[in-house]
Amino acid sequence: MQNNKTFGLWSAVFLGIGSMVGAGIFVLLGEAGAIAGNLVWISFILGGIIALLSGYSLAKLASAYPSRGGIVEYLVQCYGEGVFSGAVAILFYLSALVALAMVTKTFGTYASMMLSSPDGGDANIFSIMILFIFVAINLVGSTLIAKSENFIVLFKLSIIIIFTIIVSFYINPDYLAINHSIPVLNIFSSIALTFFAYEGFRVITNTAEDMQNPSKLMMKSMLIAIGLVMVLYIAVTFAVFGNLSLPEIIKAQDYALAEAAKPVFGGVGFTIMAIAALVSTSSSINANLYAITNVTYDMAKHGELPKIYKRNVYHSTEGLIISAVFITLLILFFDLHEIAAIGSISMLFIHALVHIGHLLKRKTTGASVILLLLAISTMFGAIILALQYTSKHIPNVGFYIAAGFILALLIEVGLRLFTKRVIKQQTINTKIKK
């Protein structure tokens, strides 16, 4: 293992921004906007505040328990090596698959709009094609995309920023008028989705083991990354909702960002933004497949998943193939709205459980009890409101989420009974110097 600490402040910030600004903004902006209307910018502020509170908690945990395991490690540290922590760790893995299915389905939607049917009817075909292209790339072990990741992040950020600046000069104030707004309560019902657009910030914690001085840099990098992305998201929201009427956004909610380029740039603008979405989602699919492979390998190595997950297949593991099969099933049997709803609520729930566990370790981490309680209460509030609203349009959403937790619990119990394997703590408790 290398002893070099490769992550400084800005490299960690850049990683976090690249992880947050991706498929989420290309699809979740429209999804959240269909709920909150032209006041969705408030939802992005509230979602950002919850992300900051969650980021604060995770940064404290990362500083105390520096590990590449991230959330899985914190669950075991907070709740011990028991059935509960193991079940939630597996639920986190399943939720990560749902999030990746959303990214893949977003690629399929944009590809279908550009290359095939205007109604996006071939989205599943394109989704599965790109998924298995990157499965093949990961199996071969190509480093080409990994090496170009910084370029891809710069490309997508540049396109989004340039788009936002230019179309801001063409905003129609009437589209942003309060009298065109929908019920204010809907703002709060959309927070789960807007938080999901920030959720990539958690990857910053995975750098703690390789960070030069995590006790000082982790919190700074976390807050800076989330803060900058919040500013960007709010600016993008005004640009999009100032150039499209609410009925137009609802009609094009799966590709609203590209549709908003049409009034200024015409069809060329739509194509450029669609290409940006394809590049961004491609990058995210590759990066997340790699991350999921590492998660499954690590969990299998330390006893939380069957050994089959860590068997080598070319330059990867069988965990990659098994994960790809699960993602394919999600693509085929759920639409983008269902995947976004299930993924966003599940991730909020997992983050909330981590922060509840953090209360038990606050003396070790030095975290503020008030901020932890704020993180927990705001997350459960967002979950309740999201479930109330979503259940009217997706009646089975609560059942799907409950089924996911029950499945995770059954897998955990089954593994303990039949394999006697238990996930272990990977870091030693450390006190933060005050």
HUFENCOR-V703632 format. One record per backbone hydrogen bond with DSSP energy under -0.5 kcal/mol. NH is the residue of the N-H (numbers start at 1). CO is the residue of the C=O. E is the energy in kcal/mol with one decimal. If there is no record, write none. Layout:
BEGIN
nh=NH co=CO e=E
nh=NH co=CO e=E
END
This chain:
BEGIN
nh=6 co=4 e=-0.9
nh=7 co=210 e=-2.3
nh=8 co=6 e=-0.6
nh=12 co=8 e=-1.8
nh=13 co=9 e=-2.2
nh=14 co=10 e=-2.6
nh=15 co=11 e=-1.9
nh=16 co=12 e=-2.3
nh=17 co=13 e=-2.6
nh=18 co=14 e=-2.5
nh=19 co=15 e=-1.9
nh=20 co=16 e=-2.0
nh=21 co=17 e=-2.9
nh=22 co=20 e=-1.4
nh=26 co=22 e=-1.0
nh=27 co=23 e=-1.6
nh=28 co=24 e=-3.2
nh=29 co=24 e=-0.6
nh=29 co=25 e=-0.5
nh=31 co=27 e=-1.9
nh=32 co=28 e=-3.0
nh=33 co=29 e=-2.2
nh=34 co=30 e=-2.0
nh=35 co=31 e=-0.6
nh=35 co=32 e=-0.9
nh=36 co=32 e=-2.9
nh=37 co=33 e=-2.3
nh=39 co=36 e=-1.3
nh=40 co=37 e=-1.5
nh=42 co=39 e=-1.6
nh=43 co=39 e=-0.9
nh=44 co=40 e=-2.0
nh=45 co=41 e=-1.6
nh=46 co=42 e=-2.7
nh=47 co=43 e=-3.0
nh=48 co=44 e=-1.9
nh=49 co=45 e=-2.2
nh=50 co=46 e=-2.3
nh=51 co=47 e=-2.1
nh=52 co=48 e=-2.4
nh=53 co=49 e=-2.3
nh=54 co=50 e=-2.7
nh=55 co=51 e=-3.1
nh=56 co=52 e=-2.3
nh=57 co=53 e=-1.9
nh=58 co=54 e=-2.7
nh=59 co=55 e=-2.5
nh=60 co=56 e=-2.0
nh=61 co=57 e=-2.0
nh=62 co=58 e=-2.8
nh=63 co=59 e=-2.0
nh=64 co=60 e=-1.7
nh=65 co=61 e=-2.9
nh=67 co=65 e=-0.6
nh=70 co=67 e=-1.1
nh=72 co=69 e=-1.3
nh=74 co=70 e=-1.9
nh=75 co=71 e=-2.3
nh=76 co=72 e=-1.7
nh=77 co=73 e=-2.4
nh=78 co=74 e=-2.6
nh=79 co=75 e=-2.7
nh=80 co=76 e=-1.8
nh=82 co=80 e=-1.3
nh=86 co=82 e=-1.8
nh=87 co=83 e=-2.7
nh=88 co=84 e=-2.5
nh=89 co=85 e=-2.1
nh=90 co=86 e=-2.0
nh=91 co=87 e=-2.4
nh=92 co=88 e=-2.4
nh=93 co=89 e=-1.8
nh=94 co=90 e=-2.5
nh=95 co=91 e=-2.7
nh=96 co=92 e=-2.2
nh=97 co=93 e=-1.6
nh=98 co=94 e=-1.8
nh=99 co=95 e=-2.5
nh=100 co=96 e=-2.2
nh=101 co=97 e=-2.2
nh=102 co=98 e=-1.9
nh=103 co=99 e=-1.9
nh=104 co=100 e=-2.7
nh=105 co=101 e=-2.6
nh=106 co=102 e=-2.1
nh=107 co=103 e=-2.0
nh=108 co=104 e=-2.2
nh=109 co=105 e=-2.3
nh=110 co=106 e=-2.3
nh=111 co=107 e=-2.9
nh=112 co=108 e=-2.3
nh=113 co=109 e=-2.1
nh=114 co=110 e=-1.9
nh=115 co=111 e=-3.0
nh=116 co=112 e=-1.8
nh=120 co=117 e=-1.8
nh=123 co=120 e=-1.5
nh=126 co=122 e=-2.0
nh=127 co=123 e=-2.5
nh=128 co=124 e=-2.5
nh=129 co=125 e=-2.2
nh=130 co=126 e=-2.4
nh=131 co=127 e=-2.0
nh=132 co=128 e=-2.2
nh=133 co=129 e=-1.6
nh=134 co=130 e=-2.0
nh=135 co=131 e=-1.8
nh=136 co=132 e=-2.0
nh=137 co=133 e=-1.9
nh=138 co=134 e=-2.4
nh=139 co=135 e=-2.2
nh=140 co=136 e=-2.4
nh=141 co=137 e=-1.9
nh=142 co=137 e=-1.7
nh=147 co=143 e=-2.5
nh=148 co=144 e=-1.3
nh=149 co=146 e=-1.1
nh=152 co=148 e=-2.3
nh=153 co=149 e=-2.5
nh=154 co=150 e=-2.3
nh=155 co=151 e=-2.6
nh=156 co=152 e=-2.7
nh=157 co=153 e=-2.3
nh=158 co=154 e=-2.4
nh=159 co=155 e=-2.4
nh=160 co=156 e=-2.2
nh=161 co=157 e=-2.7
nh=162 co=158 e=-2.8
nh=163 co=159 e=-2.6
nh=164 co=160 e=-2.5
nh=165 co=161 e=-2.5
nh=166 co=162 e=-2.4
nh=167 co=163 e=-2.5
nh=168 co=164 e=-1.2
nh=169 co=165 e=-0.5
nh=169 co=166 e=-1.4
nh=170 co=167 e=-1.6
nh=171 co=168 e=-0.9
nh=172 co=242 e=-3.6
nh=173 co=171 e=-0.8
nh=175 co=172 e=-1.7
nh=176 co=172 e=-0.6
nh=176 co=173 e=-0.9
nh=177 co=174 e=-1.0
nh=180 co=177 e=-1.5
nh=181 co=178 e=-2.2
nh=186 co=183 e=-1.6
nh=187 co=184 e=-1.8
nh=188 co=184 e=-0.6
nh=188 co=185 e=-0.5
nh=189 co=185 e=-1.3
nh=190 co=186 e=-1.0
nh=190 co=187 e=-0.7
nh=191 co=188 e=-0.9
nh=194 co=190 e=-1.9
nh=195 co=191 e=-2.9
nh=196 co=192 e=-1.7
nh=197 co=193 e=-1.1
nh=198 co=194 e=-0.6
nh=198 co=195 e=-1.6
nh=199 co=195 e=-0.9
nh=201 co=198 e=-2.3
nh=202 co=199 e=-1.6
nh=203 co=200 e=-1.7
nh=204 co=201 e=-1.7
nh=205 co=202 e=-1.3
nh=206 co=202 e=-0.5
nh=206 co=203 e=-0.9
nh=207 co=204 e=-1.6
nh=208 co=205 e=-1.5
nh=210 co=207 e=-1.5
nh=211 co=208 e=-1.1
nh=212 co=7 e=-2.3
nh=214 co=211 e=-0.5
nh=216 co=213 e=-1.7
nh=217 co=213 e=-3.1
nh=218 co=214 e=-1.6
nh=220 co=216 e=-0.8
nh=221 co=217 e=-2.9
nh=222 co=218 e=-2.1
nh=223 co=219 e=-2.5
nh=224 co=220 e=-2.6
nh=225 co=221 e=-2.2
nh=226 co=222 e=-2.2
nh=227 co=223 e=-2.4
nh=228 co=224 e=-2.6
nh=229 co=225 e=-2.0
nh=230 co=226 e=-2.3
nh=231 co=227 e=-1.9
nh=232 co=228 e=-2.0
nh=233 co=229 e=-2.9
nh=234 co=230 e=-2.3
nh=235 co=231 e=-2.1
nh=236 co=232 e=-2.6
nh=237 co=233 e=-2.4
nh=238 co=234 e=-2.1
nh=239 co=235 e=-2.1
nh=240 co=236 e=-2.7
nh=241 co=237 e=-2.7
nh=242 co=238 e=-1.3
nh=243 co=240 e=-1.2
nh=244 co=240 e=-1.0
nh=249 co=245 e=-2.1
nh=250 co=246 e=-2.7
nh=251 co=247 e=-2.1
nh=252 co=248 e=-1.9
nh=253 co=250 e=-1.1
nh=255 co=252 e=-1.9
nh=256 co=253 e=-0.6
nh=257 co=26 e=-0.6
nh=259 co=255 e=-2.1
nh=260 co=256 e=-2.2
nh=261 co=258 e=-1.2
nh=262 co=259 e=-1.3
nh=265 co=261 e=-2.8
nh=266 co=261 e=-0.5
nh=266 co=262 e=-2.3
nh=268 co=265 e=-0.7
nh=269 co=265 e=-0.5
nh=270 co=266 e=-1.6
nh=271 co=267 e=-2.3
nh=272 co=268 e=-2.5
nh=273 co=269 e=-2.5
nh=274 co=270 e=-2.4
nh=275 co=271 e=-2.6
nh=276 co=272 e=-2.3
nh=277 co=273 e=-2.2
nh=278 co=274 e=-2.4
nh=279 co=275 e=-2.8
nh=280 co=276 e=-2.7
nh=281 co=277 e=-2.8
nh=282 co=278 e=-2.2
nh=283 co=279 e=-2.4
nh=284 co=280 e=-2.2
nh=285 co=281 e=-2.9
nh=286 co=282 e=-2.3
nh=287 co=283 e=-2.5
nh=288 co=284 e=-2.8
nh=289 co=285 e=-2.4
nh=290 co=286 e=-2.0
nh=291 co=287 e=-2.2
nh=292 co=288 e=-3.1
nh=293 co=289 e=-2.4
nh=294 co=290 e=-2.2
nh=295 co=291 e=-2.7
nh=296 co=292 e=-3.0
nh=297 co=293 e=-2.4
nh=298 co=294 e=-2.9
nh=299 co=295 e=-2.9
nh=300 co=296 e=-2.5
nh=301 co=297 e=-2.9
nh=302 co=298 e=-2.0
nh=303 co=300 e=-1.1
nh=304 co=299 e=-4.0
nh=305 co=299 e=-0.9
nh=309 co=306 e=-1.9
nh=310 co=307 e=-2.0
nh=311 co=308 e=-1.0
nh=313 co=316 e=-2.4
nh=315 co=139 e=-2.7
nh=316 co=313 e=-2.3
nh=318 co=311 e=-2.2
nh=319 co=309 e=-1.3
nh=320 co=317 e=-1.3
nh=321 co=317 e=-0.7
nh=322 co=318 e=-2.6
nh=323 co=319 e=-2.4
nh=324 co=320 e=-2.1
nh=325 co=321 e=-1.9
nh=326 co=322 e=-2.0
nh=327 co=323 e=-2.4
nh=328 co=324 e=-2.2
nh=329 co=325 e=-1.9
nh=330 co=326 e=-1.9
nh=331 co=327 e=-2.4
nh=332 co=328 e=-2.2
nh=333 co=329 e=-2.2
nh=334 co=330 e=-1.6
nh=339 co=335 e=-2.4
nh=340 co=336 e=-2.5
nh=341 co=337 e=-2.2
nh=342 co=338 e=-2.8
nh=343 co=339 e=-2.8
nh=344 co=340 e=-2.4
nh=345 co=341 e=-2.1
nh=346 co=342 e=-2.2
nh=347 co=343 e=-2.3
nh=348 co=344 e=-2.0
nh=349 co=345 e=-2.1
nh=350 co=346 e=-2.3
nh=351 co=347 e=-2.6
nh=352 co=348 e=-2.5
nh=353 co=349 e=-2.1
nh=354 co=350 e=-2.1
nh=355 co=351 e=-2.2
nh=356 co=352 e=-2.2
nh=357 co=353 e=-2.3
nh=358 co=354 e=-1.8
nh=359 co=355 e=-1.1
nh=359 co=356 e=-0.7
nh=360 co=356 e=-0.5
nh=360 co=357 e=-1.3
nh=361 co=358 e=-1.5
nh=362 co=359 e=-0.7
nh=364 co=361 e=-0.9
nh=365 co=361 e=-2.3
nh=366 co=362 e=-2.6
nh=367 co=362 e=-0.6
nh=372 co=368 e=-2.0
nh=373 co=369 e=-2.6
nh=374 co=370 e=-2.3
nh=375 co=371 e=-2.3
nh=376 co=372 e=-2.4
nh=377 co=373 e=-2.7
nh=378 co=374 e=-2.5
nh=379 co=375 e=-1.7
nh=380 co=376 e=-2.3
nh=381 co=377 e=-2.1
nh=382 co=378 e=-2.2
nh=383 co=379 e=-2.3
nh=384 co=380 e=-2.4
nh=385 co=381 e=-2.3
nh=386 co=382 e=-2.3
nh=387 co=383 e=-2.5
nh=388 co=384 e=-2.3
nh=389 co=385 e=-2.1
nh=390 co=386 e=-3.1
nh=391 co=387 e=-2.1
nh=392 co=389 e=-1.2
nh=393 co=389 e=-0.6
nh=393 co=390 e=-1.2
nh=394 co=390 e=-3.8
nh=397 co=394 e=-2.3
nh=400 co=396 e=-2.6
nh=401 co=397 e=-2.1
nh=402 co=398 e=-2.5
nh=403 co=399 e=-2.8
nh=404 co=400 e=-1.9
nh=405 co=401 e=-1.8
nh=406 co=402 e=-2.5
nh=407 co=403 e=-2.7
nh=408 co=404 e=-2.3
nh=409 co=405 e=-2.5
nh=410 co=406 e=-2.6
nh=411 co=407 e=-2.5
nh=412 co=408 e=-2.3
nh=413 co=409 e=-2.6
nh=414 co=410 e=-2.8
nh=415 co=411 e=-2.5
nh=416 co=412 e=-2.0
nh=417 co=413 e=-2.2
nh=418 co=414 e=-2.7
nh=419 co=415 e=-2.2
nh=420 co=415 e=-0.9
nh=421 co=415 e=-0.9
nh=430 co=64 e=-0.5
nh=432 co=364 e=-1.2
END
